[in-house]
Amino acid sequence: MEVTLNETDRLEVVLKRFRRDVTKAGLFQDMKRKRFYESPAVQRRRKSKAARRRKRI
């Protein structure tokens, strides 16, 4: 991820922009999911649960 910094930007604004970009990209969720090994059976369960959730909405 890259956030361009202008001379007039405050640090808080730049950090907020960076956090928003990282959240939109889904990097935090991906890092949390890959932190520990997940067996293939658990992966299938998680994916089917997500598919059911998407289908319901």
PDB file of N, CA, C and O in Angstrom:
ATOM      1  N   MET A   1       0.847  -1.165   0.000  1.00  0.00           N
ATOM      2  CA  MET A   1       0.000   0.000   0.000  1.00  0.00           C
ATOM      3  C   MET A   1       0.892   1.227   0.000  1.00  0.00           C
ATOM      4  O   MET A   1       1.936   1.265   0.651  1.00  0.00           O
ATOM      5  N   GLU A   2       0.460   2.208  -0.733  1.00  0.00           N
ATOM      6  CA  GLU A   2       1.232   3.436  -0.810  1.00  0.00           C
ATOM      7  C   GLU A   2       0.278   4.609  -0.698  1.00  0.00           C
ATOM      8  O   GLU A   2      -0.740   4.670  -1.388  1.00  0.00           O
ATOM      9  N   VAL A   3       0.621   5.533   0.175  1.00  0.00           N
ATOM     10  CA  VAL A   3      -0.168   6.744   0.354  1.00  0.00           C
ATOM     11  C   VAL A   3       0.751   7.916   0.077  1.00  0.00           C
ATOM     12  O   VAL A   3       1.816   8.033   0.684  1.00  0.00           O
ATOM     13  N   THR A   4       0.349   8.776  -0.828  1.00  0.00           N
ATOM     14  CA  THR A   4       1.181   9.930  -1.147  1.00  0.00           C
ATOM     15  C   THR A   4       1.003  10.998  -0.085  1.00  0.00           C
ATOM     16  O   THR A   4      -0.103  11.237   0.400  1.00  0.00           O
ATOM     17  N   LEU A   5       2.091  11.624   0.261  1.00  0.00           N
ATOM     18  CA  LEU A   5       2.101  12.629   1.313  1.00  0.00           C
ATOM     19  C   LEU A   5       2.386  13.983   0.689  1.00  0.00           C
ATOM     20  O   LEU A   5       3.424  14.183   0.058  1.00  0.00           O
ATOM     21  N   ASN A   6       1.456  14.911   0.871  1.00  0.00           N
ATOM     22  CA  ASN A   6       1.657  16.274   0.401  1.00  0.00           C
ATOM     23  C   ASN A   6       2.252  17.107   1.528  1.00  0.00           C
ATOM     24  O   ASN A   6       2.213  16.704   2.691  1.00  0.00           O
ATOM     25  N   GLU A   7       2.799  18.255   1.187  1.00  0.00           N
ATOM     26  CA  GLU A   7       3.391  19.140   2.198  1.00  0.00           C
ATOM     27  C   GLU A   7       2.344  19.632   3.185  1.00  0.00           C
ATOM     28  O   GLU A   7       2.656  19.855   4.354  1.00  0.00           O
ATOM     29  N   THR A   8       1.115  19.805   2.735  1.00  0.00           N
ATOM     30  CA  THR A   8       0.083  20.398   3.590  1.00  0.00           C
ATOM     31  C   THR A   8      -0.685  19.365   4.403  1.00  0.00           C
ATOM     32  O   THR A   8      -1.452  19.734   5.292  1.00  0.00           O
ATOM     33  N   ASP A   9      -0.497  18.083   4.119  1.00  0.00           N
ATOM     34  CA  ASP A   9      -1.246  17.043   4.832  1.00  0.00           C
ATOM     35  C   ASP A   9      -0.726  16.864   6.256  1.00  0.00           C
ATOM     36  O   ASP A   9       0.479  16.858   6.507  1.00  0.00           O
ATOM     37  N   ARG A  10      -1.663  16.719   7.167  1.00  0.00           N
ATOM     38  CA  ARG A  10      -1.304  16.410   8.547  1.00  0.00           C
ATOM     39  C   ARG A  10      -1.121  14.905   8.675  1.00  0.00           C
ATOM     40  O   ARG A  10      -1.674  14.132   7.893  1.00  0.00           O
ATOM     41  N   LEU A  11      -0.348  14.505   9.656  1.00  0.00           N
ATOM     42  CA  LEU A  11      -0.054  13.092   9.861  1.00  0.00           C
ATOM     43  C   LEU A  11      -1.319  12.299  10.159  1.00  0.00           C
ATOM     44  O   LEU A  11      -1.458  11.169   9.690  1.00  0.00           O
ATOM     45  N   GLU A  12      -2.242  12.868  10.928  1.00  0.00           N
ATOM     46  CA  GLU A  12      -3.483  12.173  11.272  1.00  0.00           C
ATOM     47  C   GLU A  12      -4.306  11.862  10.029  1.00  0.00           C
ATOM     48  O   GLU A  12      -4.900  10.790   9.912  1.00  0.00           O
ATOM     49  N   VAL A  13      -4.331  12.814   9.105  1.00  0.00           N
ATOM     50  CA  VAL A  13      -5.110  12.631   7.877  1.00  0.00           C
ATOM     51  C   VAL A  13      -4.495  11.524   7.018  1.00  0.00           C
ATOM     52  O   VAL A  13      -5.206  10.700   6.443  1.00  0.00           O
ATOM     53  N   VAL A  14      -3.185  11.522   6.943  1.00  0.00           N
ATOM     54  CA  VAL A  14      -2.496  10.511   6.134  1.00  0.00           C
ATOM     55  C   VAL A  14      -2.693   9.120   6.740  1.00  0.00           C
ATOM     56  O   VAL A  14      -2.942   8.159   6.012  1.00  0.00           O
ATOM     57  N   LEU A  15      -2.584   9.006   8.072  1.00  0.00           N
ATOM     58  CA  LEU A  15      -2.807   7.718   8.726  1.00  0.00           C
ATOM     59  C   LEU A  15      -4.231   7.226   8.521  1.00  0.00           C
ATOM     60  O   LEU A  15      -4.461   6.037   8.298  1.00  0.00           O
ATOM     61  N   LYS A  16      -5.181   8.143   8.598  1.00  0.00           N
ATOM     62  CA  LYS A  16      -6.585   7.782   8.385  1.00  0.00           C
ATOM     63  C   LYS A  16      -6.785   7.260   6.964  1.00  0.00           C
ATOM     64  O   LYS A  16      -7.493   6.275   6.756  1.00  0.00           O
ATOM     65  N   ARG A  17      -6.168   7.913   5.996  1.00  0.00           N
ATOM     66  CA  ARG A  17      -6.274   7.490   4.599  1.00  0.00           C
ATOM     67  C   ARG A  17      -5.641   6.106   4.407  1.00  0.00           C
ATOM     68  O   ARG A  17      -6.183   5.258   3.698  1.00  0.00           O
ATOM     69  N   PHE A  18      -4.482   5.889   5.052  1.00  0.00           N
ATOM     70  CA  PHE A  18      -3.808   4.594   4.956  1.00  0.00           C
ATOM     71  C   PHE A  18      -4.662   3.485   5.559  1.00  0.00           C
ATOM     72  O   PHE A  18      -4.814   2.423   4.954  1.00  0.00           O
ATOM     73  N   ARG A  19      -5.218   3.721   6.742  1.00  0.00           N
ATOM     74  CA  ARG A  19      -6.064   2.711   7.393  1.00  0.00           C
ATOM     75  C   ARG A  19      -7.282   2.382   6.538  1.00  0.00           C
ATOM     76  O   ARG A  19      -7.673   1.220   6.428  1.00  0.00           O
ATOM     77  N   ARG A  20      -7.878   3.404   5.937  1.00  0.00           N
ATOM     78  CA  ARG A  20      -9.049   3.186   5.096  1.00  0.00           C
ATOM     79  C   ARG A  20      -8.684   2.334   3.879  1.00  0.00           C
ATOM     80  O   ARG A  20      -9.426   1.422   3.515  1.00  0.00           O
ATOM     81  N   ASP A  21      -7.549   2.628   3.254  1.00  0.00           N
ATOM     82  CA  ASP A  21      -7.123   1.855   2.083  1.00  0.00           C
ATOM     83  C   ASP A  21      -6.833   0.398   2.445  1.00  0.00           C
ATOM     84  O   ASP A  21      -7.191  -0.515   1.703  1.00  0.00           O
ATOM     85  N   VAL A  22      -6.183   0.190   3.590  1.00  0.00           N
ATOM     86  CA  VAL A  22      -5.862  -1.169   4.026  1.00  0.00           C
ATOM     87  C   VAL A  22      -7.143  -1.940   4.333  1.00  0.00           C
ATOM     88  O   VAL A  22      -7.260  -3.117   3.993  1.00  0.00           O
ATOM     89  N   THR A  23      -8.100  -1.274   4.976  1.00  0.00           N
ATOM     90  CA  THR A  23      -9.367  -1.925   5.301  1.00  0.00           C
ATOM     91  C   THR A  23     -10.139  -2.279   4.033  1.00  0.00           C
ATOM     92  O   THR A  23     -10.701  -3.369   3.930  1.00  0.00           O
ATOM     93  N   LYS A  24     -10.168  -1.367   3.076  1.00  0.00           N
ATOM     94  CA  LYS A  24     -10.871  -1.636   1.819  1.00  0.00           C
ATOM     95  C   LYS A  24     -10.248  -2.810   1.072  1.00  0.00           C
ATOM     96  O   LYS A  24     -10.955  -3.607   0.455  1.00  0.00           O
ATOM     97  N   ALA A  25      -8.939  -2.911   1.129  1.00  0.00           N
ATOM     98  CA  ALA A  25      -8.252  -3.999   0.431  1.00  0.00           C
ATOM     99  C   ALA A  25      -8.442  -5.337   1.139  1.00  0.00           C
ATOM    100  O   ALA A  25      -8.213  -6.391   0.545  1.00  0.00           O
ATOM    101  N   GLY A  26      -8.857  -5.304   2.395  1.00  0.00           N
ATOM    102  CA  GLY A  26      -9.092  -6.534   3.142  1.00  0.00           C
ATOM    103  C   GLY A  26      -7.825  -7.177   3.678  1.00  0.00           C
ATOM    104  O   GLY A  26      -7.799  -8.383   3.924  1.00  0.00           O
ATOM    105  N   LEU A  27      -6.779  -6.390   3.860  1.00  0.00           N
ATOM    106  CA  LEU A  27      -5.508  -6.949   4.306  1.00  0.00           C
ATOM    107  C   LEU A  27      -5.554  -7.431   5.748  1.00  0.00           C
ATOM    108  O   LEU A  27      -4.956  -8.458   6.070  1.00  0.00           O
ATOM    109  N   PHE A  28      -6.254  -6.710   6.625  1.00  0.00           N
ATOM    110  CA  PHE A  28      -6.322  -7.120   8.023  1.00  0.00           C
ATOM    111  C   PHE A  28      -7.036  -8.459   8.164  1.00  0.00           C
ATOM    112  O   PHE A  28      -6.578  -9.332   8.901  1.00  0.00           O
ATOM    113  N   GLN A  29      -8.141  -8.622   7.471  1.00  0.00           N
ATOM    114  CA  GLN A  29      -8.873  -9.887   7.546  1.00  0.00           C
ATOM    115  C   GLN A  29      -8.020 -11.030   7.004  1.00  0.00           C
ATOM    116  O   GLN A  29      -8.015 -12.128   7.561  1.00  0.00           O
ATOM    117  N   ASP A  30      -7.313 -10.773   5.934  1.00  0.00           N
ATOM    118  CA  ASP A  30      -6.462 -11.799   5.341  1.00  0.00           C
ATOM    119  C   ASP A  30      -5.326 -12.182   6.292  1.00  0.00           C
ATOM    120  O   ASP A  30      -5.010 -13.363   6.440  1.00  0.00           O
ATOM    121  N   MET A  31      -4.720 -11.194   6.931  1.00  0.00           N
ATOM    122  CA  MET A  31      -3.642 -11.480   7.880  1.00  0.00           C
ATOM    123  C   MET A  31      -4.162 -12.270   9.070  1.00  0.00           C
ATOM    124  O   MET A  31      -3.495 -13.197   9.531  1.00  0.00           O
ATOM    125  N   LYS A  32      -5.332 -11.924   9.570  1.00  0.00           N
ATOM    126  CA  LYS A  32      -5.909 -12.655  10.696  1.00  0.00           C
ATOM    127  C   LYS A  32      -6.183 -14.101  10.309  1.00  0.00           C
ATOM    128  O   LYS A  32      -5.914 -15.021  11.081  1.00  0.00           O
ATOM    129  N   ARG A  33      -6.723 -14.297   9.106  1.00  0.00           N
ATOM    130  CA  ARG A  33      -7.072 -15.642   8.666  1.00  0.00           C
ATOM    131  C   ARG A  33      -5.827 -16.502   8.460  1.00  0.00           C
ATOM    132  O   ARG A  33      -5.856 -17.699   8.746  1.00  0.00           O
ATOM    133  N   LYS A  34      -4.747 -15.920   7.974  1.00  0.00           N
ATOM    134  CA  LYS A  34      -3.537 -16.683   7.675  1.00  0.00           C
ATOM    135  C   LYS A  34      -2.570 -16.761   8.849  1.00  0.00           C
ATOM    136  O   LYS A  34      -1.472 -17.300   8.709  1.00  0.00           O
ATOM    137  N   ARG A  35      -2.955 -16.237   9.991  1.00  0.00           N
ATOM    138  CA  ARG A  35      -2.059 -16.232  11.144  1.00  0.00           C
ATOM    139  C   ARG A  35      -1.761 -17.651  11.630  1.00  0.00           C
ATOM    140  O   ARG A  35      -0.634 -17.950  12.025  1.00  0.00           O
ATOM    141  N   PHE A  36      -2.761 -18.516  11.601  1.00  0.00           N
ATOM    142  CA  PHE A  36      -2.604 -19.896  12.030  1.00  0.00           C
ATOM    143  C   PHE A  36      -3.013 -20.814  10.885  1.00  0.00           C
ATOM    144  O   PHE A  36      -3.765 -20.421   9.993  1.00  0.00           O
ATOM    145  N   TYR A  37      -2.504 -22.043  10.925  1.00  0.00           N
ATOM    146  CA  TYR A  37      -2.848 -23.020   9.901  1.00  0.00           C
ATOM    147  C   TYR A  37      -4.326 -23.372   9.995  1.00  0.00           C
ATOM    148  O   TYR A  37      -4.879 -23.546  11.080  1.00  0.00           O
ATOM    149  N   GLU A  38      -4.944 -23.471   8.830  1.00  0.00           N
ATOM    150  CA  GLU A  38      -6.359 -23.820   8.759  1.00  0.00           C
ATOM    151  C   GLU A  38      -6.481 -25.076   7.894  1.00  0.00           C
ATOM    152  O   GLU A  38      -6.084 -25.073   6.729  1.00  0.00           O
ATOM    153  N   SER A  39      -7.022 -26.131   8.462  1.00  0.00           N
ATOM    154  CA  SER A  39      -7.123 -27.391   7.730  1.00  0.00           C
ATOM    155  C   SER A  39      -8.099 -27.242   6.564  1.00  0.00           C
ATOM    156  O   SER A  39      -8.950 -26.353   6.581  1.00  0.00           O
ATOM    157  N   PRO A  40      -7.982 -28.095   5.562  1.00  0.00           N
ATOM    158  CA  PRO A  40      -8.889 -28.018   4.419  1.00  0.00           C
ATOM    159  C   PRO A  40     -10.360 -28.135   4.804  1.00  0.00           C
ATOM    160  O   PRO A  40     -11.209 -27.485   4.196  1.00  0.00           O
ATOM    161  N   ALA A  41     -10.672 -28.952   5.802  1.00  0.00           N
ATOM    162  CA  ALA A  41     -12.069 -29.091   6.224  1.00  0.00           C
ATOM    163  C   ALA A  41     -12.588 -27.781   6.801  1.00  0.00           C
ATOM    164  O   ALA A  41     -13.726 -27.391   6.538  1.00  0.00           O
ATOM    165  N   VAL A  42     -11.771 -27.112   7.575  1.00  0.00           N
ATOM    166  CA  VAL A  42     -12.179 -25.833   8.167  1.00  0.00           C
ATOM    167  C   VAL A  42     -12.312 -24.776   7.078  1.00  0.00           C
ATOM    168  O   VAL A  42     -13.204 -23.930   7.142  1.00  0.00           O
ATOM    169  N   GLN A  43     -11.437 -24.815   6.081  1.00  0.00           N
ATOM    170  CA  GLN A  43     -11.538 -23.876   4.963  1.00  0.00           C
ATOM    171  C   GLN A  43     -12.858 -24.057   4.223  1.00  0.00           C
ATOM    172  O   GLN A  43     -13.537 -23.082   3.901  1.00  0.00           O
ATOM    173  N   ARG A  44     -13.223 -25.326   3.952  1.00  0.00           N
ATOM    174  CA  ARG A  44     -14.494 -25.587   3.262  1.00  0.00           C
ATOM    175  C   ARG A  44     -15.666 -25.083   4.082  1.00  0.00           C
ATOM    176  O   ARG A  44     -16.589 -24.474   3.542  1.00  0.00           O
ATOM    177  N   ARG A  45     -15.636 -25.334   5.390  1.00  0.00           N
ATOM    178  CA  ARG A  45     -16.717 -24.876   6.266  1.00  0.00           C
ATOM    179  C   ARG A  45     -16.839 -23.357   6.245  1.00  0.00           C
ATOM    180  O   ARG A  45     -17.943 -22.819   6.152  1.00  0.00           O
ATOM    181  N   ARG A  46     -15.699 -22.665   6.332  1.00  0.00           N
ATOM    182  CA  ARG A  46     -15.702 -21.205   6.341  1.00  0.00           C
ATOM    183  C   ARG A  46     -16.225 -20.653   5.010  1.00  0.00           C
ATOM    184  O   ARG A  46     -17.013 -19.708   4.988  1.00  0.00           O
ATOM    185  N   LYS A  47     -15.781 -21.250   3.912  1.00  0.00           N
ATOM    186  CA  LYS A  47     -16.216 -20.775   2.602  1.00  0.00           C
ATOM    187  C   LYS A  47     -17.699 -21.028   2.369  1.00  0.00           C
ATOM    188  O   LYS A  47     -18.388 -20.174   1.810  1.00  0.00           O
ATOM    189  N   SER A  48     -18.204 -22.188   2.790  1.00  0.00           N
ATOM    190  CA  SER A  48     -19.627 -22.468   2.592  1.00  0.00           C
ATOM    191  C   SER A  48     -20.478 -21.565   3.480  1.00  0.00           C
ATOM    192  O   SER A  48     -21.559 -21.134   3.078  1.00  0.00           O
ATOM    193  N   LYS A  49     -19.994 -21.280   4.681  1.00  0.00           N
ATOM    194  CA  LYS A  49     -20.721 -20.374   5.567  1.00  0.00           C
ATOM    195  C   LYS A  49     -20.782 -18.969   4.963  1.00  0.00           C
ATOM    196  O   LYS A  49     -21.819 -18.308   5.027  1.00  0.00           O
ATOM    197  N   ALA A  50     -19.679 -18.517   4.382  1.00  0.00           N
ATOM    198  CA  ALA A  50     -19.656 -17.201   3.745  1.00  0.00           C
ATOM    199  C   ALA A  50     -20.574 -17.172   2.525  1.00  0.00           C
ATOM    200  O   ALA A  50     -21.242 -16.169   2.273  1.00  0.00           O
ATOM    201  N   ALA A  51     -20.610 -18.268   1.768  1.00  0.00           N
ATOM    202  CA  ALA A  51     -21.482 -18.331   0.597  1.00  0.00           C
ATOM    203  C   ALA A  51     -22.948 -18.280   1.009  1.00  0.00           C
ATOM    204  O   ALA A  51     -23.756 -17.608   0.369  1.00  0.00           O
ATOM    205  N   ARG A  52     -23.291 -18.999   2.091  1.00  0.00           N
ATOM    206  CA  ARG A  52     -24.674 -18.944   2.585  1.00  0.00           C
ATOM    207  C   ARG A  52     -25.035 -17.538   3.044  1.00  0.00           C
ATOM    208  O   ARG A  52     -26.149 -17.068   2.813  1.00  0.00           O
ATOM    209  N   ARG A  53     -24.091 -16.874   3.692  1.00  0.00           N
ATOM    210  CA  ARG A  53     -24.334 -15.511   4.161  1.00  0.00           C
ATOM    211  C   ARG A  53     -24.552 -14.568   2.975  1.00  0.00           C
ATOM    212  O   ARG A  53     -25.443 -13.719   3.010  1.00  0.00           O
ATOM    213  N   ARG A  54     -23.727 -14.718   1.913  1.00  0.00           N
ATOM    214  CA  ARG A  54     -23.888 -13.869   0.730  1.00  0.00           C
ATOM    215  C   ARG A  54     -25.206 -14.153   0.023  1.00  0.00           C
ATOM    216  O   ARG A  54     -25.866 -13.233  -0.460  1.00  0.00           O
ATOM    217  N   LYS A  55     -25.588 -15.423  -0.038  1.00  0.00           N
ATOM    218  CA  LYS A  55     -26.824 -15.806  -0.723  1.00  0.00           C
ATOM    219  C   LYS A  55     -28.049 -15.264   0.005  1.00  0.00           C
ATOM    220  O   LYS A  55     -29.029 -14.866  -0.625  1.00  0.00           O
ATOM    221  N   ARG A  56     -27.989 -15.251   1.333  1.00  0.00           N
ATOM    222  CA  ARG A  56     -29.115 -14.793   2.136  1.00  0.00           C
ATOM    223  C   ARG A  56     -29.354 -13.294   1.958  1.00  0.00           C
ATOM    224  O   ARG A  56     -30.495 -12.832   1.985  1.00  0.00           O
ATOM    225  N   ILE A  57     -28.291 -12.554   1.779  1.00  0.00           N
ATOM    226  CA  ILE A  57     -28.422 -11.094   1.651  1.00  0.00           C
ATOM    227  C   ILE A  57     -28.770 -10.688   0.281  1.00  0.00           C
ATOM    228  O   ILE A  57     -28.916  -9.497   0.008  1.00  0.00           O
TER     229      ILE A  57
END
